[in-house]
Amino acid sequence: MRVLGVDPGLTATGYGVVEDVAGALQPLARGTIRTGSKASLPDRLAKIYHALRQVVEEYRPDAVAVEEVYLARNAPSAMLTAQVLGVVKLAAHGCELRSYAPREIKKWICGNGSAPKDQMIRMMEHLLATRDLGTDHAADALAVAVCALFDRR
């Protein structure tokens, strides 16, 4: 089973591809798609779409898993992230699509929906047998992919 995990954001969208081979989790790819704040919204969304579509075509995931938008206190920012989420879902065309709340991801990875960031990083390093998780956005995307793989088991 191969999953592309995505941590959506307009400025930085993280992605990570993880494969489950006989119970062993293997990270295949990770990265961050960055868009400039001076570019138009359609150009920024198109850049994210094309980059994710390239990852989908190269790695052929069975599923795409995405972190749901967290509203928090900044509604305008959440609305922009929601637009990115729509682009992610479009890029996932042809794949099974799964979405997870941030607390749900933490619970799958650490057993605690309130786990701090450093605990998440240590657990992901352990689960993927690597100390190179990439940027925070890529590491979050890898966690989303692992969450989906655990959920499928």
ChimeraX attribute file (.defattr): number of C-alpha atoms within 10 A of each C-alpha:
attribute: neighborCount
match mode: 1-to-1
recipient: residues
	/A:1	14
	/A:2	23
	/A:3	31
	/A:4	32
	/A:5	32
	/A:6	32
	/A:7	30
	/A:8	29
	/A:9	24
	/A:10	22
	/A:11	17
	/A:12	19
	/A:13	25
	/A:14	25
	/A:15	30
	/A:16	30
	/A:17	30
	/A:18	28
	/A:19	22
	/A:20	15
	/A:21	10
	/A:22	7
	/A:23	11
	/A:24	12
	/A:25	17
	/A:26	17
	/A:27	21
	/A:28	14
	/A:29	17
	/A:30	23
	/A:31	21
	/A:32	24
	/A:33	20
	/A:34	15
	/A:35	20
	/A:36	12
	/A:37	10
	/A:38	7
	/A:39	10
	/A:40	11
	/A:41	16
	/A:42	9
	/A:43	12
	/A:44	19
	/A:45	22
	/A:46	15
	/A:47	16
	/A:48	27
	/A:49	21
	/A:50	14
	/A:51	15
	/A:52	23
	/A:53	18
	/A:54	13
	/A:55	19
	/A:56	22
	/A:57	10
	/A:58	9
	/A:59	16
	/A:60	17
	/A:61	21
	/A:62	16
	/A:63	23
	/A:64	28
	/A:65	31
	/A:66	29
	/A:67	23
	/A:68	17
	/A:69	22
	/A:70	16
	/A:71	13
	/A:72	8
	/A:73	8
	/A:74	9
	/A:75	11
	/A:76	10
	/A:77	15
	/A:78	17
	/A:79	14
	/A:80	17
	/A:81	22
	/A:82	19
	/A:83	17
	/A:84	25
	/A:85	23
	/A:86	14
	/A:87	20
	/A:88	25
	/A:89	20
	/A:90	13
	/A:91	21
	/A:92	22
	/A:93	13
	/A:94	14
	/A:95	17
	/A:96	13
	/A:97	17
	/A:98	19
	/A:99	19
	/A:100	16
	/A:101	15
	/A:102	18
	/A:103	15
	/A:104	18
	/A:105	26
	/A:106	22
	/A:107	16
	/A:108	18
	/A:109	22
	/A:110	18
	/A:111	11
	/A:112	15
	/A:113	15
	/A:114	13
	/A:115	15
	/A:116	11
	/A:117	12
	/A:118	9
	/A:119	14
	/A:120	20
	/A:121	19
	/A:122	13
	/A:123	15
	/A:124	22
	/A:125	15
	/A:126	11
	/A:127	16
	/A:128	18
	/A:129	13
	/A:130	12
	/A:131	11
	/A:132	11
	/A:133	22
	/A:134	16
	/A:135	15
	/A:136	16
	/A:137	23
	/A:138	25
	/A:139	26
	/A:140	29
	/A:141	30
	/A:142	32
	/A:143	33
	/A:144	35
	/A:145	31
	/A:146	31
	/A:147	24
	/A:148	26
	/A:149	22
	/A:150	13
	/A:151	11
	/A:152	8
	/A:153	6
